[in-house]
Structure formats: C-alpha cells, structure tokens
Amino acid sequence: MTKTNIDRKDIAKSLYLNGSFTQEEIAGKVGTTRQTVARWVKDGGWEELKASRTITPAQILAGLNRQIVEINNNINGREEGKRFATVAEADTLAKLASAIKKIENDAGIADIVNVAIRFTNWLRPLDLDMAKRFNDLLDTFLKEQMR
C-alpha cells in the first residue's frame, strides 16, 4: 500500500467516524471510489467502531428492553392456553435479562468507585483513620454488589 492510499484511508476513516457523510461523499473527498470506501468500512470494522463510540449504556438498555417487550408481545399474541415461552424464547429472555443486569451493575459500580475515590481524597486529610475505615467498608460493599 502506498503512502497516498494510507493517507486517503486514514482521512476516509476519520470522516466516516467523526462526520455524517455517505460513503459516496467520503469517496469524493478523498479521491477514490464508493466501492473502495465500502471495502475499507467492511474490512476495518468501521461501522462497529462508530457504533461503539456513539451508543450509550442507556441506549443499549433501551434496545434490550425493546427486545424483551417484542418477545413478550409475541407470546401474549398466541391463543389462550398457548401463551408460554418456547425453549428458545425462554433462553433469549434469560440472556437479555442477564445482559441488562450486567450493564446496570457495571455502570453503577463504575459510578460508585469514581465517587468513592473523590470522597476518600476529600476525607483523607481530614481524618486518615476514618478514610481507612471507609475504604474497608467500600471494599465489602463492592464485593457484595458484584455477586
């Protein structure tokens, strides 16, 4: 690959990730074809990278909850006496619930740790023994939250 292609590809990637351009517009800006840009997007996983940079945990949770509602609506739409989850539906519901719990706990624990660090830094100069006691209690609390 020549330096010109590397520069074009890097510029195209930046435009794709940071802008709201179509692949055709990006191709025009970097002087290549739309097909080349499409290949770069696919081979480089740019679509997934852009999604991971723009989606928030709240959006992920909303999507997972919509999937649960859709499965439950499907189950509830069946005739009376047959409104139960299939094995596949039950498995999917369990996996979705687990994913939701993990996202909620991960975000919650990260927030707790960040606040606790700030609080400990504030408390340490005021009362070192109390700061040590707080850290011990925090460790116990975090271990219980991760169960």
C-alpha positions as a Markdown table, in Angstrom:
| # | Residue | x | y | z |
|---|---|---|---|---|
| 1 | Met | 0.0 | 0.0 | 0.0 |
| 2 | Thr | 1.4 | 3.4 | -1.0 |
| 3 | Lys | 1.6 | 6.4 | 1.3 |
| 4 | Thr | -1.1 | 8.1 | -0.7 |
| 5 | Asn | -3.5 | 5.2 | -0.1 |
| 6 | Ile | -2.7 | 5.1 | 3.6 |
| 7 | Asp | -3.4 | 8.9 | 3.9 |
| 8 | Arg | -6.6 | 8.5 | 1.9 |
| 9 | Lys | -7.7 | 5.6 | 4.0 |
| 10 | Asp | -6.9 | 7.5 | 7.3 |
| 11 | Ile | -8.8 | 10.6 | 6.1 |
| 12 | Ala | -11.7 | 8.5 | 5.0 |
| 13 | Lys | -11.8 | 6.7 | 8.3 |
| 14 | Ser | -11.8 | 10.0 | 10.2 |
| 15 | Leu | -14.6 | 11.4 | 8.0 |
| 16 | Tyr | -16.6 | 8.2 | 8.5 |
| 17 | Leu | -16.2 | 8.0 | 12.3 |
| 18 | Asn | -16.5 | 11.7 | 13.1 |
| 19 | Gly | -18.8 | 13.0 | 10.4 |
| 20 | Ser | -22.1 | 12.3 | 8.9 |
| 21 | Phe | -21.1 | 11.7 | 5.3 |
| 22 | Thr | -22.2 | 9.0 | 3.0 |
| 23 | Gln | -19.7 | 6.6 | 1.6 |
| 24 | Glu | -20.0 | 8.3 | -1.8 |
| 25 | Glu | -19.3 | 11.7 | -0.3 |
| 26 | Ile | -16.3 | 10.3 | 1.5 |
| 27 | Ala | -15.0 | 8.8 | -1.7 |
| 28 | Gly | -15.3 | 12.1 | -3.5 |
| 29 | Lys | -13.5 | 13.9 | -0.7 |
| 30 | Val | -10.5 | 11.5 | -0.6 |
| 31 | Gly | -10.4 | 10.9 | -4.4 |
| 32 | Thr | -11.4 | 7.2 | -4.6 |
| 33 | Thr | -14.5 | 5.2 | -5.4 |
| 34 | Arg | -17.5 | 4.4 | -3.2 |
| 35 | Gln | -16.7 | 0.7 | -3.6 |
| 36 | Thr | -13.2 | 1.3 | -2.2 |
| 37 | Val | -14.6 | 3.2 | 0.8 |
| 38 | Ala | -17.2 | 0.4 | 1.3 |
| 39 | Arg | -14.4 | -2.2 | 1.4 |
| 40 | Trp | -12.4 | -0.1 | 3.9 |
| 41 | Val | -15.5 | 0.2 | 6.1 |
| 42 | Lys | -16.1 | -3.5 | 6.0 |
| 43 | Asp | -12.5 | -4.7 | 6.3 |
| 44 | Gly | -11.7 | -2.2 | 9.0 |
| 45 | Gly | -14.9 | -2.8 | 11.1 |
| 46 | Trp | -15.5 | 1.0 | 10.9 |
| 47 | Glu | -19.3 | 0.6 | 11.3 |
| 48 | Glu | -18.9 | -1.3 | 14.6 |
| 49 | Leu | -16.3 | 1.2 | 15.8 |
| 50 | Lys | -18.6 | 4.1 | 15.0 |
| 51 | Ala | -21.5 | 2.5 | 16.8 |
| 52 | Ser | -19.4 | 1.7 | 19.9 |
| 53 | Arg | -18.2 | 5.3 | 20.1 |
| 54 | Thr | -21.7 | 6.8 | 19.8 |
| 55 | Ile | -24.0 | 4.4 | 21.7 |
| 56 | Thr | -24.6 | 5.0 | 25.4 |
| 57 | Pro | -25.4 | 2.4 | 28.0 |
| 58 | Ala | -28.9 | 3.9 | 28.3 |
| 59 | Gln | -29.4 | 3.3 | 24.6 |
| 60 | Ile | -28.2 | -0.3 | 24.9 |
| 61 | Leu | -30.5 | -0.9 | 27.8 |
| 62 | Ala | -33.5 | 0.6 | 25.8 |
| 63 | Gly | -32.7 | -1.8 | 22.9 |
| 64 | Leu | -32.5 | -4.8 | 25.1 |
| 65 | Asn | -35.8 | -3.9 | 26.8 |
| 66 | Arg | -37.5 | -3.4 | 23.4 |
| 67 | Gln | -36.4 | -6.9 | 22.5 |
| 68 | Ile | -37.9 | -8.3 | 25.7 |
| 69 | Val | -41.2 | -6.4 | 25.0 |
| 70 | Glu | -41.2 | -7.8 | 21.5 |
| 71 | Ile | -40.8 | -11.4 | 22.7 |
| 72 | Asn | -43.5 | -11.0 | 25.3 |
| 73 | Asn | -45.9 | -9.4 | 22.8 |
| 74 | Asn | -45.3 | -12.4 | 20.6 |
| 75 | Ile | -46.1 | -14.8 | 23.5 |
| 76 | Asn | -49.1 | -12.8 | 24.5 |
| 77 | Gly | -50.4 | -12.8 | 20.9 |
| 78 | Arg | -50.8 | -16.6 | 21.0 |
| 79 | Glu | -54.2 | -18.2 | 21.6 |
| 80 | Glu | -55.2 | -18.8 | 25.2 |
| 81 | Gly | -53.6 | -21.8 | 26.7 |
| 82 | Lys | -50.5 | -21.5 | 24.5 |
| 83 | Arg | -49.2 | -18.2 | 25.9 |
| 84 | Phe | -45.9 | -19.6 | 27.2 |
| 85 | Ala | -42.3 | -19.1 | 26.0 |
| 86 | Thr | -40.7 | -21.7 | 23.8 |
| 87 | Val | -37.3 | -23.0 | 24.9 |
| 88 | Ala | -35.6 | -20.6 | 22.5 |
| 89 | Glu | -37.7 | -17.7 | 23.8 |
| 90 | Ala | -37.0 | -18.5 | 27.4 |
| 91 | Asp | -33.3 | -18.8 | 26.7 |
| 92 | Thr | -33.3 | -15.5 | 24.9 |
| 93 | Leu | -35.2 | -13.8 | 27.7 |
| 94 | Ala | -32.8 | -15.1 | 30.3 |
| 95 | Lys | -29.8 | -13.9 | 28.2 |
| 96 | Leu | -31.4 | -10.5 | 27.7 |
| 97 | Ala | -32.1 | -10.2 | 31.5 |
| 98 | Ser | -28.6 | -11.2 | 32.3 |
| 99 | Ala | -27.1 | -8.6 | 29.9 |
| 100 | Ile | -29.3 | -5.9 | 31.4 |
| 101 | Lys | -28.2 | -6.7 | 34.9 |
| 102 | Lys | -24.6 | -6.7 | 33.9 |
| 103 | Ile | -24.8 | -3.4 | 32.1 |
| 104 | Glu | -26.7 | -1.8 | 35.1 |
| 105 | Asn | -24.2 | -3.2 | 37.6 |
| 106 | Asp | -21.1 | -2.3 | 35.6 |
| 107 | Ala | -22.2 | 1.3 | 35.2 |
| 108 | Gly | -23.4 | 1.5 | 38.8 |
| 109 | Ile | -20.2 | 0.1 | 40.2 |
| 110 | Ala | -18.0 | 2.4 | 38.0 |
| 111 | Asp | -20.0 | 5.4 | 39.3 |
| 112 | Ile | -19.7 | 4.2 | 42.9 |
| 113 | Val | -16.0 | 3.8 | 42.6 |
| 114 | Asn | -15.5 | 7.2 | 41.0 |
| 115 | Val | -17.5 | 9.0 | 43.7 |
| 116 | Ala | -15.8 | 6.9 | 46.4 |
| 117 | Ile | -12.3 | 7.9 | 45.2 |
| 118 | Arg | -13.3 | 11.6 | 45.2 |
| 119 | Phe | -14.8 | 11.2 | 48.7 |
| 120 | Thr | -11.7 | 9.4 | 50.0 |
| 121 | Asn | -9.4 | 12.0 | 48.6 |
| 122 | Trp | -11.5 | 14.6 | 50.4 |
| 123 | Leu | -11.7 | 12.7 | 53.7 |
| 124 | Arg | -8.0 | 11.6 | 53.9 |
| 125 | Pro | -6.6 | 15.0 | 55.0 |
| 126 | Leu | -9.4 | 15.5 | 57.5 |
| 127 | Asp | -9.3 | 12.1 | 59.2 |
| 128 | Leu | -6.9 | 9.4 | 58.0 |
| 129 | Asp | -8.3 | 6.7 | 60.2 |
| 130 | Met | -11.9 | 7.4 | 59.0 |
| 131 | Ala | -10.7 | 7.3 | 55.4 |
| 132 | Lys | -9.1 | 3.8 | 56.0 |
| 133 | Arg | -12.4 | 2.6 | 57.7 |
| 134 | Phe | -14.4 | 4.0 | 54.7 |
| 135 | Asn | -12.1 | 2.1 | 52.3 |
| 136 | Asp | -12.7 | -1.2 | 54.2 |
| 137 | Leu | -16.4 | -0.7 | 54.2 |
| 138 | Leu | -16.4 | 0.3 | 50.5 |
| 139 | Asp | -14.5 | -2.9 | 49.6 |
| 140 | Thr | -17.1 | -5.0 | 51.4 |
| 141 | Phe | -19.9 | -3.2 | 49.7 |
| 142 | Leu | -18.4 | -3.6 | 46.2 |
| 143 | Lys | -17.8 | -7.3 | 46.7 |
| 144 | Glu | -21.5 | -7.7 | 47.7 |
| 145 | Gln | -22.6 | -5.7 | 44.7 |
| 146 | Met | -20.7 | -7.9 | 42.3 |
| 147 | Arg | -22.3 | -11.2 | 43.4 |
